[in-house]
Structures are given as structure tokens and as C-alpha cells.
Amino acid sequence: LEPIKLWPETHWRAAWATAVDPVQSSCLRTTWANFNVKLPYNFPDVPDLAVDAYGVESETGEDLSIGDEAILKAQMAHAVTGLSSIADAGCVEVLANPNSRNAKRYIFRGKITERIDELILKLRPLSAPNRVVLYHSSVAFVNATHRILGDGMCTAALTVANSSLAVISRSAAYDNLLEKLAKDFALPFTGPNVERGGTGQVVLPSEQRAPGKELVGARMLRERVMRDAKVLDSGMLKVSSFINHQVDVSLIEACGEELALRLERSMPTKILTVEATGLIPAIFVARHLQVPVVFARKKRPLTISDAFTVSYRSATKGTLSELIVSEEYLSANDRILIIDDFLAGGSTAEALFKLIKMANAKVVGVGVLIEKLTDSGRAFLSGYEVPVESLVKVEGLDQGRIDVLDEPCFTVPGVTREEGPSAGDDVPAQSPSPADSTE
């Protein structure tokens, strides 16, 4: 392996290796570049060290835990490269059928493939509605002195479970590991656009404003909804006089600023929304976060050839619709913030989540102007474990009356970033080093 040049010859503070699948490797390179950590080597072909177990009735204790498996894979990469290394392992388990004398479980290890979906389809007619599928992931960081694990877990009813839900536990495990490493090694977040050899950190929009300042976007929107919105016979809320037909630009700009500040720490690289009404608040959010906006089209134009496409049922029209995004504008390295005007049943948000998954990108948050608490949108999004922010929460629309939840104003947070060595400082000798020597 060729020697890797680090600080002060380059802006890279450390070099690590990985033993993960190629898509995950690409995502990790982008994530850790934000901390000036280079990931030059990946070993996607490290073999799985555990086997599936079908029809087991209890823990045998003979197999590796997924944490131990992840550590062993990382140790293999560390042994080859001499670098600190990251590897992951996962498990999907169909738990025993409730209220049944049959206590058999089904455990899948290694790569999550369609074989899980095939078994789930076979088990559904034979299982109670509340039979549970458990998704568990571990990510290990290994070097000469450290063994650090990140862990993630989620569950789903067998009636809705499938192999794609494993991404939730895996993302949670990687996020958990990132938090531990950034804290233990005092790694400063420098952002993706740090200049070569630069020492600056990203300055968030809130850090450019006076801490404690109250933002007025939500209050202005709440007052406008109470004054000018109308309840239609269908139970829908009409806000076309100031949001989605005639637009109050000053109002939406204030709302966009507040949503941006509420969600800035999700560190998005792009905003995704739906034409046309979602595009209006999304542009103002993007302006404050300084990221591009991608909007899903409802009809395919002639200029788009290769595209991600999903179908969904429109809550306003009650008909099946399509959302289309060109493959040029969503990639596996993207951290996507979803912005829309309304959150009701969650069908639009679900369609956007599917588009993002098709691109192997990551959803980091959802922001909306108005949320209908009487619908199930927030409950649906809770399974994705991403922050959800809404400026106005409508509690009820009975007999033409609009009941809005009264919430305190959002205040600009103070700078809470812990002081650690900057990208241009030498790490003190007593601090644990995130990388082994790479001379």
C-alpha cells in the first residue's frame, strides 16, 4: 500500500480503512471527509463470519454476536493496512409467533437480500398480525488501542416488514458510531467544501445571528392561518390566498428562515420537495442553508431520460400520481432534507422517501409549514427516526373552526460546539489518536 500523506502536508488529519459494501463505502467517504478523515481503502469482499439460523427455539450461544463479527472484520482490514478500520455486521430476526406453542425463530446474518422477503411472504399467512421482525446492526471501529461499537435497532410487524427496513438500523448504528468517534477523538466538523489546507469550521446560519433571538416565522404563519385560511366541505384546509396560489413572499421567507435554523444541524447537502407548492418554502430554506433544491416532477418532460419514479395516492386529488426525479440530481452521497407545505397523511413524504432510497441517499430531516395533527403523517415518519419540524400544528377543523396549537417562539440557539483541536492544530500528545502512524 502506498504511504498516505497527512497533516501538515495535506488537510487530511487521519486515514482509515473500511470493510463494507461499495455503496456504504461511498457514503462513508463523504461523511468522514467532513471531519478531514480520508478513507482510501475499502475491502468489500471480507466474508461473512456467521450463518443463518432457521427454526431455532432459543439462543445457542455458538454463533458470533454481530458486534463481535463487526470487530473481527475491522481487525482484518486493520491487519492488512495498519490503519484504523471500520466494518459492519447485521442481523434480521423473525421472532417467535405470539400465542403459539411453536417458539421457532428465523435469523438472517450477512448480506440482507431478497431471501428474507421470500420467507416473510411465506410466514405471513401462518403468523399472528403482531408477529415482530427485529433489525439489528453493529458498526465497529478498530485500531491498535481502541475497540468502539455503534449500535442500531428497529422493529416492524411481520405484515409490513421487508428487507429494505434494515437500512434504518444500519443508519442508526453508523450515526451512533460517528457521535462516539467525533467525541472521543475531538474531531472538528469542517464541512465538505473546506479549502485544501484550510483550518476553518462550518459556521451554521444560527451562529451568524444573536443567540436568544426569537424568530417570527411560525407566529406570523399561525396568525395568518387563523385569520385567512378556510375549511372546505371535504375537511381540507385552504391556504391559497397566502401560500399555494397567491404567495405572501415576506411570510414565506420568514418561515423558510425558521425551518432552516430548526433543521440546520442535520447538515443536508440538498433539499428535495414536490412541484409546485412545496417548491416555494423549499427555495427559502435552501437560501439560508446554502444548498441546492431538487423538486420532484409530476410529469416526465422530454429532457429527462433516466429517472427515479414512484407512484403515490394524492391526498388532495384522491387519485394515483407519479413523482419523477432525474438520476442526475440525486446520488448515494447526498444527505437529503425534505421540505413541503403540508404534512397530513404522509403519502407524499412516503413517496419522497422512496425516491431517496432508490438513489441510495440518506434522509436527514423533514420540515413543513403546516401539520394536521388529526392525520397520521407524523406517526408514519416516526419509523424513519429523522427530525420532523412543523411551524403550525392544526389540532382540529370541526364545523369550519380552525384549532391551532399555541407554541412558544423558536429562539436562536447559542453556540454549543465543544472546543477541540481545529483542523489546523496539532493534536495534543495526551489525546487518543484516531489513526495509527502512516509514514
C-alpha positions in Angstrom: 0.0 0.0 0.0 1.2 3.5 -0.8 2.1 5.8 2.0 -0.7 8.3 2.8 0.2 12.0 3.2 -1.5 13.6 6.2 -1.3 17.0 8.0 0.6 19.2 7.6 1.4 18.1 4.1 -2.3 17.9 3.3 -5.5 18.9 5.0 -6.3 15.3 6.0 -6.0 14.7 9.7 -6.3 10.9 9.6 -6.6 8.0 7.2 -8.8 5.0 7.9 -9.8 1.8 6.0 -13.2 0.2 5.7 -14.6 -3.3 5.1 -18.1 -2.6 3.9 -20.2 -2.8 0.7 -19.3 -0.3 -2.1 -22.4 1.8 -1.7 -21.8 2.2 2.0 -18.1 2.9 1.4 -19.0 5.8 -0.9 -21.3 7.3 1.8 -18.7 6.9 4.5 -16.0 8.7 2.4 -18.3 11.7 2.0 -19.3 11.7 5.7 -15.8 11.5 7.1 -14.4 14.0 4.6 -16.4 16.5 6.7 -14.0 15.7 9.6 -10.9 15.7 7.4 -10.6 11.9 7.7 -9.6 10.1 4.4 -10.9 6.6 3.6 -8.5 5.5 0.9 -9.0 1.7 1.1 -12.2 -0.4 1.2 -12.4 -4.3 1.3 -15.9 -5.2 0.2 -15.2 -8.9 -0.1 -14.5 -9.6 3.6 -16.5 -12.8 4.1 -19.5 -13.0 6.5 -18.4 -14.8 9.7 -21.8 -16.1 10.8 -24.5 -18.2 9.2 -28.3 -18.0 9.0 -30.3 -19.9 11.6 -33.7 -21.3 10.6 -36.3 -22.5 13.0 -34.2 -22.1 16.2 -36.1 -22.2 19.5 -33.5 -20.5 21.8 -30.2 -18.8 21.7 -27.5 -21.4 21.2 -24.5 -19.2 22.2 -22.4 -20.9 19.5 -22.6 -18.0 17.0 -20.8 -14.7 16.9 -22.7 -11.7 18.1 -23.0 -9.1 15.4 -20.8 -6.8 17.4 -18.0 -9.4 17.6 -18.4 -10.1 13.8 -18.1 -6.4 13.0 -14.9 -6.1 15.2 -13.4 -9.2 13.5 -14.0 -7.7 10.1 -12.5 -4.4 11.1 -9.5 -6.2 12.6 -8.9 -7.9 9.2 -8.8 -4.6 7.5 -6.5 -3.1 10.2 -4.1 -6.1 9.9 -3.7 -5.5 6.2 -3.4 -1.7 6.2 -2.2 -0.8 9.6 -4.9 1.9 9.6 -7.8 2.4 11.9 -10.6 0.5 10.3 -14.4 0.4 10.2 -16.6 -2.6 9.4 -20.3 -3.5 9.9 -22.5 -6.6 10.5 -26.2 -7.0 10.6 -29.0 -9.4 11.6 -32.7 -9.7 10.7 -34.7 -11.9 13.1 -38.3 -13.1 12.7 -39.3 -13.6 16.3 -41.5 -16.4 17.6 -45.1 -16.4 16.6 -47.2 -14.9 19.6 -49.8 -17.1 21.2 -48.4 -20.2 19.6 -46.7 -23.3 21.1 -44.3 -23.1 18.2 -41.4 -21.0 19.6 -39.3 -21.1 16.4 -37.4 -18.0 15.2 -35.7 -17.3 11.9 -32.3 -15.4 12.0 -30.6 -14.0 8.9 -27.0 -12.9 9.0 -24.7 -11.3 6.5 -25.9 -9.5 3.4 -29.6 -8.6 3.5 -31.1 -10.0 0.3 -34.4 -11.0 -1.2 -34.3 -14.4 0.6 -35.7 -12.5 3.7 -38.6 -11.2 1.7 -39.3 -14.7 0.3 -39.5 -16.2 3.8 -41.6 -13.3 5.2 -44.2 -13.8 2.4 -44.4 -17.5 3.3 -44.8 -16.8 7.0 -47.5 -14.1 6.8 -50.4 -16.4 6.3 -49.2 -18.6 9.2 -48.5 -15.8 11.7 -50.4 -13.6 14.1 -50.8 -10.0 13.0 -48.5 -8.8 15.8 -45.6 -11.1 15.0 -42.4 -9.0 15.1 -39.3 -8.7 12.8 -36.2 -7.3 14.6 -33.5 -5.5 12.6 -30.1 -5.1 14.4 -26.9 -3.6 13.1 -23.4 -3.0 14.6 -20.5 -1.0 13.3 -17.0 -1.4 14.7 -14.0 1.0 14.8 -10.7 -0.8 15.5 -7.1 0.4 15.8 -4.1 -0.5 17.9 -5.7 0.9 21.1 -9.4 1.2 20.5 -12.5 -1.1 20.0 -15.5 1.1 19.6 -19.0 -0.1 18.6 -22.0 1.7 17.2 -25.4 0.0 17.6 -28.7 0.4 15.9 -32.0 -1.5 16.2 -35.6 -1.2 15.0 -38.7 -3.5 14.8 -41.6 -3.9 12.4 -44.7 -6.0 12.3 -44.4 -9.0 10.0 -47.4 -7.7 8.0 -45.3 -4.7 6.8 -41.7 -5.9 7.2 -39.3 -6.3 4.3 -35.6 -6.4 3.7 -35.4 -2.7 2.9 -36.1 -1.7 6.5 -32.7 -3.0 7.5 -31.3 0.4 6.3 -32.9 2.1 9.3 -31.0 0.1 11.9 -27.8 0.3 9.8 -28.1 4.1 9.5 -28.7 4.4 13.3 -25.6 2.3 14.0 -23.4 4.4 11.8 -24.8 7.6 13.3 -24.1 6.2 16.8 -20.5 5.3 15.9 -20.0 8.8 14.3 -21.1 10.5 17.5 -18.8 8.4 19.7 -15.7 8.9 17.4 -16.2 12.6 17.0 -16.4 13.0 20.7 -13.6 10.6 21.7 -11.2 12.0 19.2 -12.3 15.7 19.3 -12.7 15.7 15.6 -13.9 19.1 14.3 -16.6 19.3 11.7 -15.0 21.2 8.8 -17.6 20.6 6.1 -17.3 19.2 2.6 -16.0 22.4 1.0 -13.1 23.2 3.3 -10.2 24.6 1.3 -7.1 22.4 0.9 -5.0 23.1 4.0 -7.7 25.3 5.5 -8.4 25.4 9.2 -11.9 26.9 9.3 -15.0 25.1 10.7 -18.5 25.3 9.1 -20.4 28.3 10.5 -24.1 27.4 10.9 -26.7 30.0 10.0 -27.8 30.3 13.7 -24.2 31.1 14.6 -24.4 34.2 12.4 -27.3 35.6 14.5 -27.5 36.7 18.1 -28.2 33.8 20.4 -31.6 34.0 22.1 -33.2 36.0 19.3 -36.8 34.9 18.7 -37.8 34.0 15.2 -41.2 35.1 13.9 -41.9 32.8 11.0 -44.1 30.3 12.9 -46.0 33.1 14.8 -46.7 35.0 11.6 -47.9 31.8 9.8 -50.1 30.8 12.8 -51.8 34.2 12.8 -52.3 34.1 9.1 -53.9 30.7 9.2 -56.2 31.7 11.9 -57.2 34.9 10.0 -57.3 33.9 6.3 -57.4 30.1 6.0 -60.7 28.4 5.2 -62.1 25.0 5.9 -63.6 23.3 2.8 -66.5 20.8 3.0 -64.1 18.0 2.3 -62.3 18.8 5.6 -59.3 20.3 3.8 -57.6 23.5 4.8 -57.5 26.1 2.1 -54.5 28.4 2.3 -54.3 29.5 -1.4 -54.6 33.2 -0.6 -51.1 33.3 1.0 -49.2 30.1 0.3 -50.1 27.9 -2.7 -51.8 30.2 -5.2 -51.2 33.7 -4.2 -47.9 33.9 -2.2 -47.1 36.2 0.7 -43.3 36.4 0.0 -42.4 38.1 3.2 -44.3 35.5 5.2 -42.8 32.5 3.4 -39.3 34.0 3.6 -39.6 34.3 7.4 -41.0 30.7 7.5 -38.1 29.4 5.4 -35.5 31.1 7.6 -37.1 29.5 10.7 -37.3 26.0 9.2 -33.7 26.3 8.1 -32.5 27.2 11.6 -34.5 24.4 13.2 -33.1 21.8 10.9 -29.6 23.2 10.2 -27.8 20.6 12.3 -29.0 17.8 10.1 -26.3 19.1 7.7 -28.1 18.5 4.4 -26.4 18.6 1.0 -29.7 19.0 -0.9 -33.3 19.8 -0.3 -36.0 17.6 -2.0 -39.6 18.8 -2.5 -42.6 18.4 -4.8 -43.7 20.7 -7.5 -45.3 23.2 -7.3 -46.4 24.3 -3.8 -43.6 22.6 -1.9 -41.1 24.4 -4.1 -42.0 27.8 -2.6 -40.9 27.2 1.0 -38.1 24.9 -0.1 -36.3 27.7 -2.0 -36.2 30.0 1.0 -35.0 27.1 3.3 -32.3 26.4 0.7 -31.3 30.0 0.5 -30.5 30.1 4.2 -28.8 26.7 4.3 -26.9 27.4 1.0 -27.7 24.1 -0.6 -29.5 23.3 -3.9 -33.2 22.4 -4.3 -34.3 19.4 -6.3 -38.0 19.2 -6.9 -39.9 16.0 -7.9 -41.9 16.5 -11.1 -45.4 15.1 -11.5 -45.0 14.6 -15.3 -41.9 13.4 -17.1 -40.6 16.1 -19.5 -38.8 15.2 -22.7 -35.5 16.4 -21.3 -35.4 13.6 -18.6 -34.3 10.2 -19.8 -33.0 8.2 -16.8 -35.1 8.9 -13.7 -36.3 7.6 -10.3 -40.1 7.2 -10.4 -42.6 6.3 -7.8 -46.4 6.2 -7.7 -48.5 7.5 -4.7 -52.1 8.5 -3.9 -52.6 12.2 -3.8 -54.4 13.3 -0.6 -55.8 16.4 -2.4 -56.9 14.7 -5.6 -57.6 11.2 -4.3 -56.0 9.7 -7.4 -52.8 7.9 -8.2 -50.0 10.3 -9.2 -46.3 9.9 -10.1 -43.2 11.7 -8.8 -40.2 11.8 -11.0 -36.6 12.9 -10.3 -33.8 12.7 -12.8 -30.9 10.4 -11.7 -28.5 13.3 -12.4 -29.7 15.1 -9.3 -29.8 12.5 -6.5 -26.8 10.4 -5.6 -25.7 8.0 -2.9 -23.5 10.7 -1.3 -26.4 13.1 -0.7 -27.9 14.0 2.7 -31.5 15.0 1.9 -33.8 17.3 3.7 -37.4 17.1 2.7 -39.4 20.3 2.7 -43.2 20.6 1.8 -46.1 22.9 2.5 -48.3 20.3 4.4 -47.9 17.2 6.4 -51.2 15.2 6.6 -51.4 11.5 5.9 -47.8 11.2 4.9 -48.4 9.8 1.4 -46.3 12.5 -0.3 -43.5 12.1 2.3 -43.5 8.4 1.8 -43.1 8.8 -2.0 -40.2 11.2 -1.4 -38.6 8.7 1.0 -38.8 6.0 -1.7 -37.2 8.3 -4.3 -34.3 8.9 -1.9 -33.9 5.2 -1.2 -33.8 4.5 -4.9 -30.7 6.8 -5.1 -29.2 5.2 -2.0 -29.1 8.7 -0.5 -29.9 9.4 3.2 -32.9 11.4 4.6 -31.7 13.6 7.4 -34.9 15.5 8.2 -38.4 16.8 7.3 -39.7 20.3 7.5 -43.2 21.5 6.7 -45.2 24.8 7.0 -48.4 23.2 8.3 -49.1 19.9 10.0 -52.5 18.4 10.6 -52.3 16.6 13.9 -55.6 14.8 13.2 -53.9 12.8 10.4 -51.2 10.1 10.7 -48.3 11.8 9.0 -46.1 12.2 12.0 -46.7 8.7 13.2 -45.7 7.4 9.8 -42.5 9.3 9.8 -41.5 8.3 13.3 -40.4 4.9 12.0 -37.6 6.6 10.0 -36.1 8.2 13.1 -35.4 11.6 11.4 -36.2 15.0 12.9 -39.6 16.4 11.8 -40.3 20.1 12.2 -43.6 21.9 11.5 -44.3 25.6 12.1 -48.0 25.4 12.6 -49.8 22.4 14.1 -53.6 22.2 13.3 -55.4 20.3 16.0 -58.9 20.3 14.5 -61.2 21.6 11.7 -64.6 20.9 13.3 -67.6 22.8 11.9 -65.4 25.2 10.0 -63.4 26.2 13.0 -59.6 26.0 12.9 -58.0 25.0 16.1 -54.2 25.6 16.2 -51.7 24.5 18.8 -50.2 27.5 20.6 -46.4 27.0 20.8 -43.7 29.3 22.1 -41.5 31.1 19.6 -38.3 29.4 18.4 -35.2 31.1 19.7 -31.8 31.1 18.0 -29.6 28.7 19.9 -26.2 29.7 21.3 -23.0 28.1 20.0 -22.7 24.8 21.9 -19.9 23.2 19.9 -17.3 21.7 22.2 -13.9 23.2 21.7 -11.4 20.7 20.4 -8.3 20.8 18.2 -9.1 22.5 14.9 -8.2 21.2 11.5 -5.0 23.2 11.6 -3.8 22.4 15.1 -1.6 19.5 16.2 -3.5 17.1 18.4 -2.1 17.1 21.9 0.1 14.2 22.7 -2.2 13.0 25.5 -5.2 12.9 23.2 -6.1 9.5 21.8 -5.1 9.5 18.1 -7.9 8.4 15.6 -5.3 7.0 13.2 -2.2 4.9 13.5 1.1 6.0 12.0 1.1 6.0 8.2 4.6 7.1 7.4 
